[in-house]
Amino acid sequence: MRSLFRPGREVIAPLVILGTVAAASVVLTVPLASAQNLDAGKSPEKLFADGCMACHRSPRGLAKGRYSLTLSWFLQDHYSAGPDTAKALAAYLVSVDTPPPAAAAKPGTKSSRSKPHPPKPVQGQ
């Protein structure tokens, strides 16, 4: 004779299976936590201010004449959170990069070296 207080396998097994299926459906419906890009939506100026100002006072001269593509690869490998952030920051650094000193002079002007010097005074006889 069976006890009403201790059900047998025919009652417990279906309850365990039902509980497992219900728990699995809850786990599958919960959205997975995804990593957030804290730099998303920030302007390149803000990216520079937040991440680079600790070591660099100004963005000028940091690109050092590099192409935007190679600079973005470097930034992506070492400093930025992702490729989009690296591209935006690289484009900004290239846009504010100062030209080399030789290119800064106007094309029609001569440098101070090429100015004629006054004649030397003649020594007395």
Buried (B, 14 or more C-beta within 10 A) or exposed (E): EEEEEEEEEEEEEEEEEEEEEEEEEEEEEEEEEEEEEEBEEBEBEEBBEEBBEEEEEEBEEBBEEBEBEEBBBBBBEEEBBEEBBBBBBBBBBBEBBBEEEEEEEEEEEEEEEEEEEEEEEEEEE
